[in-house]
Amino acid sequence: MRILVAGAGGLVGRAVEEHCLAQHDQIFSYTHETLDISDTASVSTTIEQVRPDAVINCAAWTDVDGCEIDSARAHAANANGPENLAKASRQCGAVFVTISTDYVFDGAKEGFYTQRDDPNPISVYGSSKLEGERRAQRALARAIVVRTGFIFGCGGRNFLSTVAERGRRGERLKTISDASGTPTYAPHLAARLRELVELDLPGVFHVVNSGDGASYEQFTRAALEVGGYDQTNLETVTMRSLNRPALRPANSRLKCLLSEAIGLEPLPSWHHALSDFISSEKKTQTVTQG
Ligand SMILES: NC(=O)c1ccc[n+]([C@@H]2O[C@H](COP(=O)([O-])OP(=O)(O)OC[C@H]3O[C@@H](n4cnc5c(N)ncnc54)[C@H](OP(=O)(O)O)[C@@H]3O)[C@@H](O)[C@H]2O)c1
């Protein structure tokens, strides 16, 4: 397949590129520098030139506090961006997948959020992503929206990489006790995104690793335990004590009503994914130190 990946420099973008290359796809990767998805003309010209079978949008402005301060930039990247890509995909007959977030929900629910729950974002980031979902769907009936959350994976700066690195160095670490989500391993998400491209079934999917979800604290403790790192340097804090500009949902655990109904296997448990991640982080560390 000819697959165009937008946001290829990010955590998920890199995982998608790696997975699709392993499937022998022809990949056309664009980073923020090479394609700004908020630029309607560039998006249209690029997709017209490449004429891909599928477009996978991994680009977004993911700085949740930054979005709260600069809502115009948040909407340009997270709402206009998916709309531009969806319109250009329609013009060349490509399947379009765009990634959204668990932060479209307000967190007031106790259980898992499914597609039956009404989104009600409590941050600019969440509203801009929800707007992106809706604009993509309006622009292209064939659009596939994938909500996910608590993503971890190798390379770059992400929450669990920091945990693994500080755990290894025995450094002090802060973790939040009152926010829960469903951890999602970037390589597993990448594989599911490609499966969804092949199925070409439009709609909203929730894609996360299996299990009951976890608070950041539980997730951090599990990572330290799997890595064999000391937990005494772990300081537990509440969301409010951090006094950040943007609100985050206290609960954003996701479950999908559709995946199994269309024959997709549940993704492995996040505990299993975490072990994979910690051992590959350790291998990378050994290689760079060796
Ligand atoms: N990470 C999570 O826990 C999480 C949770 C739920 C949903 N998601 C969603 O998952 C998707 C992938 O996120 P990620 O974790 O891979 O984030 P990431 O590592 O921050 O990657 C996002 C990429 O998008 C690029 N980008 C930003 N604005 C852009 C624009 N206008 N045009 C083109 N590229 C742009 C960024 O480049 P620069 O850094 O150079 O600006 C970055 O390389 C996003 O849709 C995000 O909302 C992530």
The ligand as a Gaussian input file, in Angstrom:
#p B3LYP/6-31G(d) Opt

LIG

0 1
 N        0.777000      10.940000      23.731000
 C       -0.390000      10.617000      24.294000
 O       -0.470000      10.125000      25.423000
 C       -1.667000      10.803000      23.500000
 C       -2.880000      10.511000      24.141000
 C       -4.064000      10.615000      23.418000
 C       -4.032000      10.970000      22.090000
 N       -2.857000      11.281000      21.497000
 C       -2.883000      11.663000      20.082000
 O       -2.026000      10.801000      19.369000
 C       -1.525000      11.478000      18.217000
 C       -0.023000      11.320000      18.156000
 O        0.530000      11.946000      19.299000
 P        2.017000      11.682000      19.800000
 O        1.931000      11.139000      21.160000
 O        2.796000      10.982000      18.755000
 O        2.503000      13.204000      19.937000
 P        3.869000      13.881000      19.535000
 O        5.008000      12.994000      19.857000
 O        3.800000      15.267000      20.122000
 O        3.759000      13.961000      17.939000
 C        2.953000      14.887000      17.280000
 C        3.722000      15.379000      16.068000
 O        2.909000      16.300000      15.353000
 C        3.726000      17.369000      14.928000
 N        2.911000      18.558000      14.660000
 C        2.424000      19.480000      15.529000
 N        1.724000      20.411000      14.865000
 C        1.775000      20.077000      13.547000
 C        1.266000      20.651000      12.362000
 N        0.544000      21.782000      12.384000
 N        1.532000      20.043000      11.183000
 C        2.266000      18.904000      11.135000
 N        2.793000      18.315000      12.218000
 C        2.539000      18.902000      13.420000
 C        4.713000      17.567000      16.039000
 O        5.860000      18.243000      15.558000
 P        6.599000      19.348000      16.488000
 O        6.859000      18.680000      17.795000
 O        7.834000      19.660000      15.697000
 O        5.656000      20.489000      16.592000
 C        5.016000      16.130000      16.442000
 O        6.093000      15.606000      15.692000
 C       -2.021000      12.916000      18.331000
 O       -3.187000      13.045000      17.559000
 C       -2.388000      13.061000      19.789000
 O       -3.385000      14.043000      19.985000
 C       -1.660000      11.211000      22.168000

